[in-house]
């Protein structure tokens, strides 16, 4: 009964103020407690956007593709046989030439002076020969008359033989000079197309220095570069398919014609020439080509081919990230051969598995991810 007596003694206006203040205090306190409770249960999730690929059935043939270039089977690198300054170039890149056409010319003035000098030496040697012959005839008559000894006759016979040798020597030098004068002109030895020019008019070139390359008329083939670990596989390949970047609708079969005996010292690859069995007439020299090589017996690839960027290495174990219900899990795999930015997975993956193909080193076990639009899920 006492509390009711206390309330009855308090003025009504003050009582209302007290009750209002208590109500406000309780409301504010409840809101603060509710927010704190919710914030304590809020978990920040790291959701990353990833690119993925789905593993399909292993139904592709085991093989590799090499990029190459259309080349002529017979190519001649032409050079002058004498040293000199080029004064004329009669062809351009792509010019069609015939056998015997003059392609370039070296300044012949020095060579002409050599020919003139050797020609004068020939005249001098012939003059000495005529003199020696006259002397020999004269002393043969004197010897027949017993006017001179046989020893004196031997001297003139020997002088005549020396004069004959001098004529032969001078004639040989003259012929050599005449040949060099003719070498100042560079002729086309075969009909074909000029594929490269490495010297210009005004340039001094040495004997044997390549100045032109001519591709002879005839067969066309593909030149590719093959790593040393795939040479034997290429030798045993039974199917070569050649396609052309500029001719997307044309494919033809090829065969290995030649494999270089030594690797290139810079790239450590072997030059391989591929003959075209049915070359299309549309192909031109220098076109980009792709040679697809299928392994012997047409064996199918084991496992699956995945991008090399999908491999996540932990110590000595290769792994891939498997996407399941928008979360990722690491799975160990066994890998096989490498090629064309792809790796062969022999075991550890099943058809239908979705794997992460990029940014694998930024992920962690159990992370929630979001698959990029357009990727296979």
C-alpha positions as a Python dict, from the first residue, in 0.01 Angstrom:
ca = {
    (1, 'X'): (0, 0, 0),
    (2, 'X'): (300, 230, 47),
    (3, 'X'): (395, 267, -319),
    (4, 'X'): (51, 367, -417),
    (5, 'X'): (57, 624, -138),
    (6, 'X'): (389, 759, -277),
    (7, 'X'): (244, 796, -630),
    (8, 'X'): (-59, 964, -494),
    (9, 'X'): (153, 1227, -325),
    (10, 'X'): (362, 1308, -639),
    (11, 'X'): (220, 1583, -862),
    (12, 'X'): (64, 1444, -1180),
    (13, 'X'): (270, 1660, -1422),
    (14, 'X'): (606, 1547, -1277),
    (15, 'X'): (488, 1189, -1287),
    (16, 'X'): (421, 1213, -1659),
    (17, 'X'): (771, 1356, -1722),
    (18, 'X'): (936, 1074, -1531),
    (19, 'X'): (747, 803, -1719),
    (20, 'X'): (832, 959, -2058),
    (21, 'X'): (1202, 976, -1976),
    (22, 'X'): (1204, 611, -1867),
    (23, 'X'): (1034, 504, -2190),
    (24, 'X'): (1289, 690, -2408),
    (25, 'X'): (1579, 535, -2214),
    (26, 'X'): (1442, 184, -2264),
    (27, 'X'): (1389, 236, -2640),
    (28, 'X'): (1739, 373, -2707),
    (29, 'X'): (1902, 100, -2505),
    (30, 'X'): (1711, -169, -2694),
    (31, 'X'): (1813, -33, -3032),
    (32, 'X'): (2182, -22, -2933),
    (33, 'X'): (2169, -376, -2799),
    (34, 'X'): (1993, -502, -3117),
    (35, 'X'): (2248, -339, -3348),
    (36, 'X'): (2539, -473, -3149),
    (37, 'X'): (2389, -820, -3160),
    (38, 'X'): (2348, -808, -3539),
    (39, 'X'): (2697, -667, -3595),
    (40, 'X'): (2849, -941, -3384),
    (41, 'X'): (2695, -1201, -3618),
    (42, 'X'): (2785, -1028, -3949),
    (43, 'X'): (3060, -1219, -4145),
    (44, 'X'): (3243, -1051, -4432),
    (45, 'X'): (3275, -1291, -4727),
    (46, 'X'): (3542, -1265, -4999),
    (47, 'X'): (3365, -1356, -5323),
    (48, 'X'): (3607, -1361, -5620),
    (49, 'X'): (3519, -1364, -5989),
    (50, 'X'): (3695, -1656, -6164),
    (51, 'X'): (3720, -1795, -6512),
    (52, 'X'): (3642, -2163, -6546),
    (53, 'X'): (3629, -2447, -6797),
    (54, 'X'): (3440, -2774, -6796),
    (55, 'X'): (3624, -3099, -6853),
    (56, 'X'): (3490, -3291, -7151),
    (57, 'X'): (3548, -3640, -7278),
    (58, 'X'): (3900, -3720, -7406),
    (59, 'X'): (3810, -3776, -7769),
    (60, 'X'): (4077, -3574, -7945),
    (61, 'X'): (4375, -3717, -8127),
    (62, 'X'): (4717, -3685, -7968),
    (63, 'X'): (4919, -3433, -8165),
    (64, 'X'): (5065, -3084, -8196),
    (65, 'X'): (5040, -2784, -8424),
    (66, 'X'): (5340, -2591, -8556),
    (67, 'X'): (5333, -2254, -8725),
    (68, 'X'): (5532, -2217, -9045),
    (69, 'X'): (5580, -2028, -9369),
    (70, 'X'): (5525, -2111, -9736),
    (71, 'X'): (5863, -2144, -9905),
    (72, 'X'): (5991, -2262, -10240),
    (73, 'X'): (6149, -2603, -10250),
    (74, 'X'): (6446, -2475, -10449),
    (75, 'X'): (6591, -2142, -10336),
    (76, 'X'): (6918, -1996, -10465),
    (77, 'X'): (7117, -1736, -10273),
    (78, 'X'): (7307, -1545, -10539),
    (79, 'X'): (7636, -1361, -10487),
    (80, 'X'): (7904, -1195, -10698),
    (81, 'X'): (8228, -1386, -10756),
    (82, 'X'): (8436, -1068, -10731),
    (83, 'X'): (8457, -777, -10490),
    (84, 'X'): (8330, -438, -10602),
    (85, 'X'): (8078, -157, -10579),
    (86, 'X'): (7725, -221, -10705),
    (87, 'X'): (7627, 36, -10967),
    (88, 'X'): (7298, -108, -11092),
    (89, 'X'): (7009, -320, -10962),
    (90, 'X'): (6761, -432, -11226),
    (91, 'X'): (6505, -621, -11013),
    (92, 'X'): (6264, -556, -10729),
    (93, 'X'): (6118, -779, -10460),
    (94, 'X'): (5871, -1013, -10625),
    (95, 'X'): (6011, -961, -10975),
    (96, 'X'): (5977, -1259, -11208),
    (97, 'X'): (6302, -1337, -11386),
    (98, 'X'): (6414, -1580, -11656),
    (99, 'X'): (6737, -1772, -11698),
    (100, 'X'): (7015, -1541, -11818),
    (101, 'X'): (6860, -1211, -11704),
    (102, 'X'): (7108, -959, -11561),
    (103, 'X'): (7004, -889, -11201),
    (104, 'X'): (7286, -663, -11072),
    (105, 'X'): (7610, -511, -11193),
    (106, 'X'): (7936, -422, -11021),
    (107, 'X'): (8154, -129, -11134),
    (108, 'X'): (8379, -294, -11398),
    (109, 'X'): (8647, -23, -11434),
    (110, 'X'): (8911, -187, -11211),
    (111, 'X'): (8839, -523, -11366),
    (112, 'X'): (8872, -373, -11714),
    (113, 'X'): (9213, -231, -11624),
    (114, 'X'): (9322, -577, -11511),
    (115, 'X'): (9209, -720, -11845),
    (116, 'X'): (9399, -447, -12032),
    (117, 'X'): (9714, -519, -11830),
    (118, 'X'): (9701, -893, -11889),
    (119, 'X'): (9631, -834, -12257),
    (120, 'X'): (9950, -631, -12285),
    (121, 'X'): (10140, -907, -12108),
    (122, 'X'): (10015, -1151, -12370),
    (123, 'X'): (10144, -931, -12652),
    (124, 'X'): (10480, -899, -12478),
    (125, 'X'): (10508, -1274, -12423),
    (126, 'X'): (10420, -1346, -12785),
    (127, 'X'): (10684, -1099, -12898),
    (128, 'X'): (10944, -1272, -12680),
    (129, 'X'): (10836, -1605, -12828),
    (130, 'X'): (10883, -1482, -13186),
    (131, 'X'): (11229, -1351, -13099),
    (132, 'X'): (11325, -1680, -12932),
    (133, 'X'): (11198, -1875, -13234),
    (134, 'X'): (11402, -1662, -13478),
    (135, 'X'): (11716, -1702, -13268),
    (136, 'X'): (11662, -2076, -13247),
    (137, 'X'): (11632, -2111, -13625),
    (138, 'X'): (11945, -1903, -13682),
    (139, 'X'): (12158, -2100, -13438),
    (140, 'X'): (12028, -2429, -13571),
    (141, 'X'): (12172, -2331, -13913),
    (142, 'X'): (12500, -2229, -13754),
    (143, 'X'): (12517, -2556, -13567),
    (144, 'X'): (12455, -2743, -13892),
    (145, 'X'): (12759, -2562, -14038),
    (146, 'X'): (12967, -2655, -13727),
    (147, 'X'): (12999, -2282, -13647),
    (148, 'X'): (12880, -2319, -13286),
    (149, 'X'): (12885, -2588, -13022),
    (150, 'X'): (12593, -2802, -12918),
    (151, 'X'): (12591, -2633, -12576),
    (152, 'X'): (12521, -2297, -12738),
    (153, 'X'): (12233, -2449, -12936),
    (154, 'X'): (12087, -2594, -12615),
    (155, 'X'): (12075, -2243, -12464),
    (156, 'X'): (11861, -2110, -12749),
    (157, 'X'): (11636, -2412, -12748),
    (158, 'X'): (11578, -2357, -12377),
    (159, 'X'): (11509, -1984, -12432),
    (160, 'X'): (11248, -2079, -12690),
    (161, 'X'): (11075, -2315, -12446),
    (162, 'X'): (11076, -2046, -12175),
    (163, 'X'): (10915, -1801, -12418),
    (164, 'X'): (10645, -2056, -12498),
    (165, 'X'): (10571, -2098, -12125),
    (166, 'X'): (10556, -1719, -12087),
    (167, 'X'): (10290, -1697, -12357),
    (168, 'X'): (10083, -1966, -12191),
    (169, 'X'): (10109, -1793, -11851),
    (170, 'X'): (10013, -1452, -11990),
    (171, 'X'): (9721, -1605, -12181),
    (172, 'X'): (9593, -1773, -11864),
    (173, 'X'): (9607, -1445, -11672),
    (174, 'X'): (9423, -1272, -11953),
    (175, 'X'): (9151, -1538, -11950),
    (176, 'X'): (9116, -1503, -11573),
    (177, 'X'): (9083, -1126, -11600),
    (178, 'X'): (8823, -1163, -11874),
    (179, 'X'): (8623, -1400, -11655),
    (180, 'X'): (8632, -1155, -11365),
    (181, 'X'): (8512, -881, -11596),
    (182, 'X'): (8218, -1103, -11688),
    (183, 'X'): (8161, -1173, -11316),
    (184, 'X'): (8076, -805, -11271),
    (185, 'X'): (7732, -901, -11403),
    (186, 'X'): (7507, -1116, -11184),
    (187, 'X'): (7289, -1346, -11394),
    (188, 'X'): (6981, -1547, -11300),
    (189, 'X'): (7080, -1912, -11321),
    (190, 'X'): (6718, -2032, -11309),
    (191, 'X'): (6375, -1885, -11377),
    (192, 'X'): (6185, -1782, -11066),
    (193, 'X'): (6083, -1501, -10831),
    (194, 'X'): (6307, -1265, -10633),
    (195, 'X'): (6224, -1331, -10267),
    (196, 'X'): (6482, -1111, -10091),
    (197, 'X'): (6735, -837, -10169),
    (198, 'X'): (7018, -774, -9923),
    (199, 'X'): (7233, -521, -10111),
    (200, 'X'): (7165, -192, -10285),
    (201, 'X'): (7331, 21, -10553),
    (202, 'X'): (7629, 208, -10410),
    (203, 'X'): (7715, -65, -10163),
    (204, 'X'): (8055, -235, -10175),
    (205, 'X'): (8018, -612, -10148),
    (206, 'X'): (8276, -885, -10118),
    (207, 'X'): (8301, -1201, -10324),
    (208, 'X'): (8057, -1463, -10200),
    (209, 'X'): (7836, -1219, -10005),
    (210, 'X'): (7467, -1298, -10066),
    (211, 'X'): (7291, -1010, -10240),
    (212, 'X'): (6976, -1176, -10381),
    (213, 'X'): (6760, -1482, -10316),
    (214, 'X'): (6563, -1632, -10601),
    (215, 'X'): (6289, -1892, -10551),
    (216, 'X'): (6284, -2117, -10852),
    (217, 'X'): (5963, -2203, -11030),
    (218, 'X'): (5814, -2531, -10916),
    (219, 'X'): (5707, -2689, -10589),
    (220, 'X'): (5599, -2501, -10280),
    (221, 'X'): (5643, -2636, -9928),
    (222, 'X'): (5613, -2537, -9562),
    (223, 'X'): (5907, -2470, -9331),
    (224, 'X'): (5848, -2524, -8957),
    (225, 'X'): (6068, -2532, -8646),
    (226, 'X'): (6038, -2838, -8422),
    (227, 'X'): (6184, -2886, -8069),
    (228, 'X'): (6440, -3161, -8034),
    (229, 'X'): (6215, -3371, -7806),
    (230, 'X'): (5953, -3405, -8081),
    (231, 'X'): (6171, -3490, -8380),
    (232, 'X'): (6123, -3866, -8348),
    (233, 'X'): (5750, -3822, -8301),
    (234, 'X'): (5741, -3616, -8621),
    (235, 'X'): (5935, -3883, -8812),
    (236, 'X'): (5673, -4143, -8714),
    (237, 'X'): (5370, -3921, -8778),
    (238, 'X'): (5130, -4065, -9032),
    (239, 'X'): (4906, -3763, -9080),
    (240, 'X'): (5004, -3402, -9144),
    (241, 'X'): (4734, -3145, -9215),
    (242, 'X'): (4833, -2801, -9344),
    (243, 'X'): (4605, -2499, -9313),
    (244, 'X'): (4661, -2135, -9409),
    (245, 'X'): (4571, -1826, -9209),
    (246, 'X'): (4484, -1625, -9522),
    (247, 'X'): (4284, -1915, -9673),
    (248, 'X'): (4064, -2041, -9386),
    (249, 'X'): (3858, -2273, -9608),
    (250, 'X'): (4156, -2456, -9758),
    (251, 'X'): (4335, -2753, -9601),
    (252, 'X'): (4574, -2997, -9762),
    (253, 'X'): (4780, -3299, -9666),
    (254, 'X'): (5156, -3288, -9627),
    (255, 'X'): (5454, -3513, -9571),
    (256, 'X'): (5795, -3466, -9412),
    (257, 'X'): (6053, -3415, -9687),
    (258, 'X'): (6358, -3297, -9498),
    (259, 'X'): (6476, -3255, -9138),
    (260, 'X'): (6783, -3044, -9067),
    (261, 'X'): (7070, -3254, -8924),
    (262, 'X'): (7162, -2985, -8669),
    (263, 'X'): (6957, -2759, -8443),
    (264, 'X'): (6955, -2383, -8480),
    (265, 'X'): (7218, -2249, -8234),
    (266, 'X'): (6984, -1973, -8109),
    (267, 'X'): (6641, -2135, -8087),
    (268, 'X'): (6764, -2495, -8041),
    (269, 'X'): (6497, -2615, -8284),
    (270, 'X'): (6527, -2815, -8605),
    (271, 'X'): (6416, -2681, -8943),
    (272, 'X'): (6171, -2918, -9109),
    (273, 'X'): (6040, -2895, -9465),
    (274, 'X'): (5687, -3024, -9531),
    (275, 'X'): (5593, -3112, -9889),
    (276, 'X'): (5237, -3038, -9999),
    (277, 'X'): (5073, -3338, -10161),
    (278, 'X'): (4801, -3136, -10336),
    (279, 'X'): (4911, -2773, -10317),
    (280, 'X'): (4625, -2528, -10379),
    (281, 'X'): (4698, -2274, -10652),
    (282, 'X'): (4596, -1987, -10421),
    (283, 'X'): (4899, -2015, -10193),
    (284, 'X'): (5175, -1758, -10227),
    (285, 'X'): (5530, -1738, -10101),
    (286, 'X'): (5556, -1612, -9743),
    (287, 'X'): (5201, -1706, -9638),
    (288, 'X'): (5153, -1815, -9278),
    (289, 'X'): (5069, -2183, -9243),
    (290, 'X'): (4987, -2421, -8957),
    (291, 'X'): (5095, -2786, -8967),
    (292, 'X'): (4891, -3020, -8745),
    (293, 'X'): (5073, -3341, -8658),
    (294, 'X'): (4884, -3649, -8540),
    (295, 'X'): (5082, -3913, -8355),
    (296, 'X'): (5154, -4252, -8510),
    (297, 'X'): (4862, -4496, -8534),
    (298, 'X'): (4618, -4213, -8469),
    (299, 'X'): (4609, -4281, -8093),
    (300, 'X'): (4363, -4083, -7888),
    (301, 'X'): (4484, -3861, -7611),
    (302, 'X'): (4459, -4000, -7261),
    (303, 'X'): (4296, -3782, -6998),
    (304, 'X'): (4213, -3423, -7084),
    (305, 'X'): (4389, -3113, -7213),
    (306, 'X'): (4357, -2808, -6988),
    (307, 'X'): (4518, -2462, -6996),
    (308, 'X'): (4861, -2450, -6839),
    (309, 'X'): (4743, -2153, -6629),
    (310, 'X'): (4501, -2387, -6442),
    (311, 'X'): (4783, -2576, -6269),
    (312, 'X'): (4849, -2479, -5904),
    (313, 'X'): (5178, -2629, -5782),
    (314, 'X'): (5223, -2715, -5415),
    (315, 'X'): (5573, -2847, -5346),
    (316, 'X'): (5615, -3119, -5611),
    (317, 'X'): (5244, -3190, -5654),
    (318, 'X'): (5039, -3032, -5937),
    (319, 'X'): (4682, -2943, -5844),
    (320, 'X'): (4375, -2776, -5988),
    (321, 'X'): (4089, -2587, -5822),
    (322, 'X'): (3754, -2765, -5857),
    (323, 'X'): (3439, -2551, -5839),
    (324, 'X'): (3151, -2717, -5650),
    (325, 'X'): (2839, -2520, -5548),
    (326, 'X'): (3022, -2187, -5592),
    (327, 'X'): (3309, -2288, -5364),
    (328, 'X'): (3653, -2419, -5460),
    (329, 'X'): (3853, -2718, -5344),
    (330, 'X'): (4206, -2822, -5434),
    (331, 'X'): (4256, -3157, -5610),
    (332, 'X'): (4584, -3325, -5700),
    (333, 'X'): (4629, -3436, -6063),
    (334, 'X'): (4881, -3630, -6267),
    (335, 'X'): (5007, -3442, -6569),
    (336, 'X'): (5158, -3566, -6896),
    (337, 'X'): (5293, -3380, -7196),
    (338, 'X'): (5298, -3004, -7257),
    (339, 'X'): (5231, -2810, -7576),
    (340, 'X'): (5065, -2494, -7715),
    (341, 'X'): (5001, -2344, -7366),
    (342, 'X'): (4816, -2662, -7268),
    (343, 'X'): (4898, -2956, -7042),
    (344, 'X'): (4770, -3311, -7058),
    (345, 'X'): (4608, -3438, -6736),
    (346, 'X'): (4633, -3815, -6713),
    (347, 'X'): (4435, -3864, -6392),
    (348, 'X'): (4253, -3669, -6121),
    (349, 'X'): (3981, -3511, -6336),
    (350, 'X'): (3646, -3648, -6450),
    (351, 'X'): (3421, -3542, -6738),
    (352, 'X'): (3191, -3267, -6615),
    (353, 'X'): (3432, -3124, -6356),
    (354, 'X'): (3456, -2745, -6355),
    (355, 'X'): (3806, -2609, -6297),
    (356, 'X'): (3945, -2258, -6245),
    (357, 'X'): (4165, -2159, -6540),
    (358, 'X'): (4314, -1824, -6432),
    (359, 'X'): (4437, -1655, -6118),
    (360, 'X'): (4481, -1984, -5933),
    (361, 'X'): (4755, -1850, -5704),
    (362, 'X'): (4519, -1592, -5548),
    (363, 'X'): (4263, -1845, -5421),
    (364, 'X'): (4237, -2048, -5098),
    (365, 'X'): (4062, -2364, -4993),
    (366, 'X'): (3684, -2338, -4944),
    (367, 'X'): (3664, -1986, -5084),
    (368, 'X'): (3332, -1876, -5233),
    (369, 'X'): (3365, -1771, -5595),
    (370, 'X'): (3150, -1632, -5870),
    (371, 'X'): (3186, -1777, -6220),
    (372, 'X'): (3243, -1526, -6500),
    (373, 'X'): (2964, -1486, -6753),
    (374, 'X'): (3009, -1699, -7063),
    (375, 'X'): (3223, -1967, -6895),
    (376, 'X'): (3115, -2330, -6893),
    (377, 'X'): (2970, -2430, -6562),
}
